[in-house]
Amino acid sequence: MYAWLWHRLPGSTSIRVILVVCAVLIVVALLFLLVFPWVESIIEFDNTQVPQAVGLGDQQ
């Protein structure tokens, strides 16, 4: 798959490397700016509670 994409990119090797780096940076930016905030609004990360264990170390 990567070889197919690499051979279809225009330009010399240095241009291809620049294009791939730019594409990766764009994908990472989209993930951090759009996808991760959307997922965070769906999944409640801040509302986690660890229940207290009953009977373990409760000897008084």
mmCIF file of the N, C-alpha and C atoms, coordinates in Angstrom:
data_MODEL
# 
_entry.id   MODEL 
# 
loop_
_atom_site.group_PDB 
_atom_site.id 
_atom_site.type_symbol 
_atom_site.label_atom_id 
_atom_site.label_alt_id 
_atom_site.label_comp_id 
_atom_site.label_asym_id 
_atom_site.label_entity_id 
_atom_site.label_seq_id 
_atom_site.pdbx_PDB_ins_code 
_atom_site.Cartn_x 
_atom_site.Cartn_y 
_atom_site.Cartn_z 
_atom_site.occupancy 
_atom_site.B_iso_or_equiv 
_atom_site.pdbx_formal_charge 
_atom_site.auth_seq_id 
_atom_site.auth_comp_id 
_atom_site.auth_asym_id 
_atom_site.auth_atom_id 
_atom_site.pdbx_PDB_model_num 
ATOM 1   N N  . MET A 1 1  ? 0.825   -1.184 0.000  1.00 0.00 ? 1  MET A N  1 
ATOM 2   C CA . MET A 1 1  ? 0.000   0.000  0.000  1.00 0.00 ? 1  MET A CA 1 
ATOM 3   C C  . MET A 1 1  ? 0.873   1.252  0.000  1.00 0.00 ? 1  MET A C  1 
ATOM 4   N N  . TYR A 1 2  ? 1.896   1.272  0.847  1.00 0.00 ? 2  TYR A N  1 
ATOM 5   C CA . TYR A 1 2  ? 2.757   2.450  0.899  1.00 0.00 ? 2  TYR A CA 1 
ATOM 6   C C  . TYR A 1 2  ? 3.581   2.583  -0.375 1.00 0.00 ? 2  TYR A C  1 
ATOM 7   N N  . ALA A 1 3  ? 3.996   1.463  -0.947 1.00 0.00 ? 3  ALA A N  1 
ATOM 8   C CA . ALA A 1 3  ? 4.747   1.516  -2.202 1.00 0.00 ? 3  ALA A CA 1 
ATOM 9   C C  . ALA A 1 3  ? 3.874   2.068  -3.316 1.00 0.00 ? 3  ALA A C  1 
ATOM 10  N N  . TRP A 1 4  ? 2.615   1.657  -3.351 1.00 0.00 ? 4  TRP A N  1 
ATOM 11  C CA . TRP A 1 4  ? 1.691   2.167  -4.365 1.00 0.00 ? 4  TRP A CA 1 
ATOM 12  C C  . TRP A 1 4  ? 1.543   3.679  -4.224 1.00 0.00 ? 4  TRP A C  1 
ATOM 13  N N  . LEU A 1 5  ? 1.377   4.153  -3.004 1.00 0.00 ? 5  LEU A N  1 
ATOM 14  C CA . LEU A 1 5  ? 1.243   5.588  -2.759 1.00 0.00 ? 5  LEU A CA 1 
ATOM 15  C C  . LEU A 1 5  ? 2.538   6.321  -3.092 1.00 0.00 ? 5  LEU A C  1 
ATOM 16  N N  . TRP A 1 6  ? 3.668   5.748  -2.706 1.00 0.00 ? 6  TRP A N  1 
ATOM 17  C CA . TRP A 1 6  ? 4.960   6.389  -2.947 1.00 0.00 ? 6  TRP A CA 1 
ATOM 18  C C  . TRP A 1 6  ? 5.208   6.568  -4.443 1.00 0.00 ? 6  TRP A C  1 
ATOM 19  N N  . HIS A 1 7  ? 4.867   5.576  -5.246 1.00 0.00 ? 7  HIS A N  1 
ATOM 20  C CA . HIS A 1 7  ? 5.109   5.657  -6.690 1.00 0.00 ? 7  HIS A CA 1 
ATOM 21  C C  . HIS A 1 7  ? 4.151   6.611  -7.383 1.00 0.00 ? 7  HIS A C  1 
ATOM 22  N N  . ARG A 1 8  ? 3.047   6.929  -6.779 1.00 0.00 ? 8  ARG A N  1 
ATOM 23  C CA . ARG A 1 8  ? 2.095   7.846  -7.398 1.00 0.00 ? 8  ARG A CA 1 
ATOM 24  C C  . ARG A 1 8  ? 2.295   9.302  -6.987 1.00 0.00 ? 8  ARG A C  1 
ATOM 25  N N  . LEU A 1 9  ? 3.151   9.546  -6.010 1.00 0.00 ? 9  LEU A N  1 
ATOM 26  C CA . LEU A 1 9  ? 3.451   10.922 -5.622 1.00 0.00 ? 9  LEU A CA 1 
ATOM 27  C C  . LEU A 1 9  ? 4.317   11.580 -6.694 1.00 0.00 ? 9  LEU A C  1 
ATOM 28  N N  . PRO A 1 10 ? 4.052   12.852 -6.978 1.00 0.00 ? 10 PRO A N  1 
ATOM 29  C CA . PRO A 1 10 ? 4.848   13.529 -8.009 1.00 0.00 ? 10 PRO A CA 1 
ATOM 30  C C  . PRO A 1 10 ? 6.203   13.986 -7.471 1.00 0.00 ? 10 PRO A C  1 
ATOM 31  N N  . GLY A 1 11 ? 7.148   14.185 -8.376 1.00 0.00 ? 11 GLY A N  1 
ATOM 32  C CA . GLY A 1 11 ? 8.424   14.779 -8.017 1.00 0.00 ? 11 GLY A CA 1 
ATOM 33  C C  . GLY A 1 11 ? 9.509   13.780 -7.688 1.00 0.00 ? 11 GLY A C  1 
ATOM 34  N N  . SER A 1 12 ? 10.643  14.342 -7.315 1.00 0.00 ? 12 SER A N  1 
ATOM 35  C CA . SER A 1 12 ? 11.791  13.512 -6.949 1.00 0.00 ? 12 SER A CA 1 
ATOM 36  C C  . SER A 1 12 ? 11.614  12.991 -5.524 1.00 0.00 ? 12 SER A C  1 
ATOM 37  N N  . THR A 1 13 ? 12.614  12.273 -5.059 1.00 0.00 ? 13 THR A N  1 
ATOM 38  C CA . THR A 1 13 ? 12.531  11.678 -3.724 1.00 0.00 ? 13 THR A CA 1 
ATOM 39  C C  . THR A 1 13 ? 12.410  12.742 -2.639 1.00 0.00 ? 13 THR A C  1 
ATOM 40  N N  . SER A 1 14 ? 13.145  13.829 -2.769 1.00 0.00 ? 14 SER A N  1 
ATOM 41  C CA . SER A 1 14 ? 13.077  14.873 -1.742 1.00 0.00 ? 14 SER A CA 1 
ATOM 42  C C  . SER A 1 14 ? 11.696  15.532 -1.713 1.00 0.00 ? 14 SER A C  1 
ATOM 43  N N  . ILE A 1 15 ? 11.098  15.738 -2.876 1.00 0.00 ? 15 ILE A N  1 
ATOM 44  C CA . ILE A 1 15 ? 9.743   16.305 -2.941 1.00 0.00 ? 15 ILE A CA 1 
ATOM 45  C C  . ILE A 1 15 ? 8.738   15.330 -2.338 1.00 0.00 ? 15 ILE A C  1 
ATOM 46  N N  . ARG A 1 16 ? 8.907   14.049 -2.608 1.00 0.00 ? 16 ARG A N  1 
ATOM 47  C CA . ARG A 1 16 ? 8.001   13.040 -2.047 1.00 0.00 ? 16 ARG A CA 1 
ATOM 48  C C  . ARG A 1 16 ? 8.087   13.002 -0.525 1.00 0.00 ? 16 ARG A C  1 
ATOM 49  N N  . VAL A 1 17 ? 9.301   13.105 -0.004 1.00 0.00 ? 17 VAL A N  1 
ATOM 50  C CA . VAL A 1 17 ? 9.478   13.100 1.454  1.00 0.00 ? 17 VAL A CA 1 
ATOM 51  C C  . VAL A 1 17 ? 8.787   14.314 2.061  1.00 0.00 ? 17 VAL A C  1 
ATOM 52  N N  . ILE A 1 18 ? 8.950   15.471 1.442  1.00 0.00 ? 18 ILE A N  1 
ATOM 53  C CA . ILE A 1 18 ? 8.295   16.687 1.940  1.00 0.00 ? 18 ILE A CA 1 
ATOM 54  C C  . ILE A 1 18 ? 6.778   16.531 1.903  1.00 0.00 ? 18 ILE A C  1 
ATOM 55  N N  . LEU A 1 19 ? 6.250   15.959 0.820  1.00 0.00 ? 19 LEU A N  1 
ATOM 56  C CA . LEU A 1 19 ? 4.802   15.750 0.713  1.00 0.00 ? 19 LEU A CA 1 
ATOM 57  C C  . LEU A 1 19 ? 4.288   14.791 1.785  1.00 0.00 ? 19 LEU A C  1 
ATOM 58  N N  . VAL A 1 20 ? 5.025   13.723 2.034  1.00 0.00 ? 20 VAL A N  1 
ATOM 59  C CA . VAL A 1 20 ? 4.603   12.746 3.044  1.00 0.00 ? 20 VAL A CA 1 
ATOM 60  C C  . VAL A 1 20 ? 4.652   13.364 4.436  1.00 0.00 ? 20 VAL A C  1 
ATOM 61  N N  . VAL A 1 21 ? 5.696   14.126 4.736  1.00 0.00 ? 21 VAL A N  1 
ATOM 62  C CA . VAL A 1 21 ? 5.797   14.778 6.047  1.00 0.00 ? 21 VAL A CA 1 
ATOM 63  C C  . VAL A 1 21 ? 4.655   15.770 6.230  1.00 0.00 ? 21 VAL A C  1 
ATOM 64  N N  . CYS A 1 22 ? 4.350   16.544 5.200  1.00 0.00 ? 22 CYS A N  1 
ATOM 65  C CA . CYS A 1 22 ? 3.229   17.492 5.285  1.00 0.00 ? 22 CYS A CA 1 
ATOM 66  C C  . CYS A 1 22 ? 1.902   16.763 5.486  1.00 0.00 ? 22 CYS A C  1 
ATOM 67  N N  . ALA A 1 23 ? 1.714   15.662 4.778  1.00 0.00 ? 23 ALA A N  1 
ATOM 68  C CA . ALA A 1 23 ? 0.472   14.901 4.922  1.00 0.00 ? 23 ALA A CA 1 
ATOM 69  C C  . ALA A 1 23 ? 0.335   14.337 6.332  1.00 0.00 ? 23 ALA A C  1 
ATOM 70  N N  . VAL A 1 24 ? 1.415   13.833 6.890  1.00 0.00 ? 24 VAL A N  1 
ATOM 71  C CA . VAL A 1 24 ? 1.376   13.296 8.256  1.00 0.00 ? 24 VAL A CA 1 
ATOM 72  C C  . VAL A 1 24 ? 1.083   14.409 9.254  1.00 0.00 ? 24 VAL A C  1 
ATOM 73  N N  . LEU A 1 25 ? 1.703   15.569 9.078  1.00 0.00 ? 25 LEU A N  1 
ATOM 74  C CA . LEU A 1 25 ? 1.442   16.699 9.975  1.00 0.00 ? 25 LEU A CA 1 
ATOM 75  C C  . LEU A 1 25 ? -0.007  17.164 9.885  1.00 0.00 ? 25 LEU A C  1 
ATOM 76  N N  . ILE A 1 26 ? -0.571  17.160 8.692  1.00 0.00 ? 26 ILE A N  1 
ATOM 77  C CA . ILE A 1 26 ? -1.974  17.555 8.525  1.00 0.00 ? 26 ILE A CA 1 
ATOM 78  C C  . ILE A 1 26 ? -2.894  16.557 9.219  1.00 0.00 ? 26 ILE A C  1 
ATOM 79  N N  . VAL A 1 27 ? -2.607  15.274 9.069  1.00 0.00 ? 27 VAL A N  1 
ATOM 80  C CA . VAL A 1 27 ? -3.439  14.250 9.718  1.00 0.00 ? 27 VAL A CA 1 
ATOM 81  C C  . VAL A 1 27 ? -3.356  14.370 11.238 1.00 0.00 ? 27 VAL A C  1 
ATOM 82  N N  . VAL A 1 28 ? -2.161  14.576 11.774 1.00 0.00 ? 28 VAL A N  1 
ATOM 83  C CA . VAL A 1 28 ? -2.000  14.723 13.226 1.00 0.00 ? 28 VAL A CA 1 
ATOM 84  C C  . VAL A 1 28 ? -2.723  15.970 13.723 1.00 0.00 ? 28 VAL A C  1 
ATOM 85  N N  . ALA A 1 29 ? -2.617  17.074 12.983 1.00 0.00 ? 29 ALA A N  1 
ATOM 86  C CA . ALA A 1 29 ? -3.306  18.305 13.379 1.00 0.00 ? 29 ALA A CA 1 
ATOM 87  C C  . ALA A 1 29 ? -4.815  18.113 13.363 1.00 0.00 ? 29 ALA A C  1 
ATOM 88  N N  . LEU A 1 30 ? -5.344  17.435 12.346 1.00 0.00 ? 30 LEU A N  1 
ATOM 89  C CA . LEU A 1 30 ? -6.787  17.175 12.295 1.00 0.00 ? 30 LEU A CA 1 
ATOM 90  C C  . LEU A 1 30 ? -7.236  16.297 13.456 1.00 0.00 ? 30 LEU A C  1 
ATOM 91  N N  . LEU A 1 31 ? -6.420  15.316 13.807 1.00 0.00 ? 31 LEU A N  1 
ATOM 92  C CA . LEU A 1 31 ? -6.767  14.471 14.947 1.00 0.00 ? 31 LEU A CA 1 
ATOM 93  C C  . LEU A 1 31 ? -6.837  15.286 16.235 1.00 0.00 ? 31 LEU A C  1 
ATOM 94  N N  . PHE A 1 32 ? -5.825  16.112 16.485 1.00 0.00 ? 32 PHE A N  1 
ATOM 95  C CA . PHE A 1 32 ? -5.789  16.879 17.730 1.00 0.00 ? 32 PHE A CA 1 
ATOM 96  C C  . PHE A 1 32 ? -6.817  17.997 17.764 1.00 0.00 ? 32 PHE A C  1 
ATOM 97  N N  . LEU A 1 33 ? -7.118  18.602 16.624 1.00 0.00 ? 33 LEU A N  1 
ATOM 98  C CA . LEU A 1 33 ? -8.023  19.750 16.616 1.00 0.00 ? 33 LEU A CA 1 
ATOM 99  C C  . LEU A 1 33 ? -9.488  19.374 16.443 1.00 0.00 ? 33 LEU A C  1 
ATOM 100 N N  . LEU A 1 34 ? -9.771  18.268 15.769 1.00 0.00 ? 34 LEU A N  1 
ATOM 101 C CA . LEU A 1 34 ? -11.164 17.920 15.481 1.00 0.00 ? 34 LEU A CA 1 
ATOM 102 C C  . LEU A 1 34 ? -11.605 16.594 16.093 1.00 0.00 ? 34 LEU A C  1 
ATOM 103 N N  . VAL A 1 35 ? -10.854 15.545 15.844 1.00 0.00 ? 35 VAL A N  1 
ATOM 104 C CA . VAL A 1 35 ? -11.310 14.205 16.223 1.00 0.00 ? 35 VAL A CA 1 
ATOM 105 C C  . VAL A 1 35 ? -11.226 13.990 17.731 1.00 0.00 ? 35 VAL A C  1 
ATOM 106 N N  . PHE A 1 36 ? -10.084 14.281 18.337 1.00 0.00 ? 36 PHE A N  1 
ATOM 107 C CA . PHE A 1 36 ? -9.934  14.036 19.773 1.00 0.00 ? 36 PHE A CA 1 
ATOM 108 C C  . PHE A 1 36 ? -10.891 14.871 20.623 1.00 0.00 ? 36 PHE A C  1 
ATOM 109 N N  . PRO A 1 37 ? -11.104 16.160 20.342 1.00 0.00 ? 37 PRO A N  1 
ATOM 110 C CA . PRO A 1 37 ? -12.112 16.897 21.121 1.00 0.00 ? 37 PRO A CA 1 
ATOM 111 C C  . PRO A 1 37 ? -13.520 16.329 20.949 1.00 0.00 ? 37 PRO A C  1 
ATOM 112 N N  . TRP A 1 38 ? -13.854 15.865 19.759 1.00 0.00 ? 38 TRP A N  1 
ATOM 113 C CA . TRP A 1 38 ? -15.172 15.271 19.532 1.00 0.00 ? 38 TRP A CA 1 
ATOM 114 C C  . TRP A 1 38 ? -15.325 13.984 20.342 1.00 0.00 ? 38 TRP A C  1 
ATOM 115 N N  . VAL A 1 39 ? -14.290 13.147 20.349 1.00 0.00 ? 39 VAL A N  1 
ATOM 116 C CA . VAL A 1 39 ? -14.347 11.901 21.118 1.00 0.00 ? 39 VAL A CA 1 
ATOM 117 C C  . VAL A 1 39 ? -14.409 12.201 22.609 1.00 0.00 ? 39 VAL A C  1 
ATOM 118 N N  . GLU A 1 40 ? -13.688 13.222 23.056 1.00 0.00 ? 40 GLU A N  1 
ATOM 119 C CA . GLU A 1 40 ? -13.711 13.587 24.476 1.00 0.00 ? 40 GLU A CA 1 
ATOM 120 C C  . GLU A 1 40 ? -15.093 14.054 24.915 1.00 0.00 ? 40 GLU A C  1 
ATOM 121 N N  . SER A 1 41 ? -15.831 14.695 24.017 1.00 0.00 ? 41 SER A N  1 
ATOM 122 C CA . SER A 1 41 ? -17.177 15.127 24.380 1.00 0.00 ? 41 SER A CA 1 
ATOM 123 C C  . SER A 1 41 ? -18.134 13.949 24.498 1.00 0.00 ? 41 SER A C  1 
ATOM 124 N N  . ILE A 1 42 ? -17.830 12.859 23.831 1.00 0.00 ? 42 ILE A N  1 
ATOM 125 C CA . ILE A 1 42 ? -18.682 11.670 23.892 1.00 0.00 ? 42 ILE A CA 1 
ATOM 126 C C  . ILE A 1 42 ? -18.320 10.803 25.098 1.00 0.00 ? 42 ILE A C  1 
ATOM 127 N N  . ILE A 1 43 ? -17.028 10.601 25.313 1.00 0.00 ? 43 ILE A N  1 
ATOM 128 C CA . ILE A 1 43 ? -16.551 9.751  26.402 1.00 0.00 ? 43 ILE A CA 1 
ATOM 129 C C  . ILE A 1 43 ? -16.178 10.646 27.576 1.00 0.00 ? 43 ILE A C  1 
ATOM 130 N N  . GLU A 1 44 ? -16.726 10.359 28.735 1.00 0.00 ? 44 GLU A N  1 
ATOM 131 C CA . GLU A 1 44 ? -16.456 11.169 29.919 1.00 0.00 ? 44 GLU A CA 1 
ATOM 132 C C  . GLU A 1 44 ? -15.207 10.643 30.620 1.00 0.00 ? 44 GLU A C  1 
ATOM 133 N N  . PHE A 1 45 ? -14.086 11.316 30.407 1.00 0.00 ? 45 PHE A N  1 
ATOM 134 C CA . PHE A 1 45 ? -12.839 10.913 31.036 1.00 0.00 ? 45 PHE A CA 1 
ATOM 135 C C  . PHE A 1 45 ? -12.727 11.442 32.458 1.00 0.00 ? 45 PHE A C  1 
ATOM 136 N N  . ASP A 1 46 ? -13.370 12.576 32.756 1.00 0.00 ? 46 ASP A N  1 
ATOM 137 C CA . ASP A 1 46 ? -13.225 13.207 34.066 1.00 0.00 ? 46 ASP A CA 1 
ATOM 138 C C  . ASP A 1 46 ? -14.151 12.619 35.119 1.00 0.00 ? 46 ASP A C  1 
ATOM 139 N N  . ASN A 1 47 ? -15.106 11.822 34.725 1.00 0.00 ? 47 ASN A N  1 
ATOM 140 C CA . ASN A 1 47 ? -16.095 11.299 35.658 1.00 0.00 ? 47 ASN A CA 1 
ATOM 141 C C  . ASN A 1 47 ? -15.766 9.851  36.026 1.00 0.00 ? 47 ASN A C  1 
ATOM 142 N N  . THR A 1 48 ? -14.532 9.609  36.422 1.00 0.00 ? 48 THR A N  1 
ATOM 143 C CA . THR A 1 48 ? -14.143 8.255  36.798 1.00 0.00 ? 48 THR A CA 1 
ATOM 144 C C  . THR A 1 48 ? -14.015 8.162  38.306 1.00 0.00 ? 48 THR A C  1 
ATOM 145 N N  . GLN A 1 49 ? -14.485 7.069  38.842 1.00 0.00 ? 49 GLN A N  1 
ATOM 146 C CA . GLN A 1 49 ? -14.392 6.831  40.278 1.00 0.00 ? 49 GLN A CA 1 
ATOM 147 C C  . GLN A 1 49 ? -13.918 5.408  40.495 1.00 0.00 ? 49 GLN A C  1 
ATOM 148 N N  . VAL A 1 50 ? -13.018 5.257  41.432 1.00 0.00 ? 50 VAL A N  1 
ATOM 149 C CA . VAL A 1 50 ? -12.554 3.940  41.811 1.00 0.00 ? 50 VAL A CA 1 
ATOM 150 C C  . VAL A 1 50 ? -13.321 3.546  43.058 1.00 0.00 ? 50 VAL A C  1 
ATOM 151 N N  . PRO A 1 51 ? -14.103 2.476  42.991 1.00 0.00 ? 51 PRO A N  1 
ATOM 152 C CA . PRO A 1 51 ? -14.890 2.097  44.168 1.00 0.00 ? 51 PRO A CA 1 
ATOM 153 C C  . PRO A 1 51 ? -13.977 1.598  45.284 1.00 0.00 ? 51 PRO A C  1 
ATOM 154 N N  . GLN A 1 52 ? -14.408 1.880  46.511 1.00 0.00 ? 52 GLN A N  1 
ATOM 155 C CA . GLN A 1 52 ? -13.637 1.448  47.670 1.00 0.00 ? 52 GLN A CA 1 
ATOM 156 C C  . GLN A 1 52 ? -13.853 -0.042 47.866 1.00 0.00 ? 52 GLN A C  1 
ATOM 157 N N  . ALA A 1 53 ? -12.769 -0.750 48.053 1.00 0.00 ? 53 ALA A N  1 
ATOM 158 C CA . ALA A 1 53 ? -12.854 -2.187 48.262 1.00 0.00 ? 53 ALA A CA 1 
ATOM 159 C C  . ALA A 1 53 ? -13.446 -2.466 49.636 1.00 0.00 ? 53 ALA A C  1 
ATOM 160 N N  . VAL A 1 54 ? -14.427 -3.343 49.680 1.00 0.00 ? 54 VAL A N  1 
ATOM 161 C CA . VAL A 1 54 ? -15.093 -3.685 50.933 1.00 0.00 ? 54 VAL A CA 1 
ATOM 162 C C  . VAL A 1 54 ? -14.460 -4.954 51.477 1.00 0.00 ? 54 VAL A C  1 
ATOM 163 N N  . GLY A 1 55 ? -14.055 -4.891 52.735 1.00 0.00 ? 55 GLY A N  1 
ATOM 164 C CA . GLY A 1 55 ? -13.532 -6.079 53.386 1.00 0.00 ? 55 GLY A CA 1 
ATOM 165 C C  . GLY A 1 55 ? -12.037 -6.274 53.230 1.00 0.00 ? 55 GLY A C  1 
ATOM 166 N N  . LEU A 1 56 ? -11.383 -5.445 52.485 1.00 0.00 ? 56 LEU A N  1 
ATOM 167 C CA . LEU A 1 56 ? -9.942  -5.580 52.329 1.00 0.00 ? 56 LEU A CA 1 
ATOM 168 C C  . LEU A 1 56 ? -9.259  -4.472 53.122 1.00 0.00 ? 56 LEU A C  1 
ATOM 169 N N  . GLY A 1 57 ? -8.671  -4.824 54.224 1.00 0.00 ? 57 GLY A N  1 
ATOM 170 C CA . GLY A 1 57 ? -7.969  -3.845 55.046 1.00 0.00 ? 57 GLY A CA 1 
ATOM 171 C C  . GLY A 1 57 ? -8.882  -2.979 55.884 1.00 0.00 ? 57 GLY A C  1 
ATOM 172 N N  . ASP A 1 58 ? -10.135 -3.364 56.050 1.00 0.00 ? 58 ASP A N  1 
ATOM 173 C CA . ASP A 1 58 ? -11.091 -2.589 56.835 1.00 0.00 ? 58 ASP A CA 1 
ATOM 174 C C  . ASP A 1 58 ? -11.175 -3.089 58.276 1.00 0.00 ? 58 ASP A C  1 
ATOM 175 N N  . GLN A 1 59 ? -10.152 -3.705 58.745 1.00 0.00 ? 59 GLN A N  1 
ATOM 176 C CA . GLN A 1 59 ? -10.194 -4.239 60.106 1.00 0.00 ? 59 GLN A CA 1 
ATOM 177 C C  . GLN A 1 59 ? -9.848  -3.141 61.093 1.00 0.00 ? 59 GLN A C  1 
ATOM 178 N N  . GLN A 1 60 ? -10.750 -2.893 62.030 1.00 0.00 ? 60 GLN A N  1 
ATOM 179 C CA . GLN A 1 60 ? -10.524 -1.841 63.024 1.00 0.00 ? 60 GLN A CA 1 
ATOM 180 C C  . GLN A 1 60 ? -10.484 -2.420 64.399 1.00 0.00 ? 60 GLN A C  1 
# 
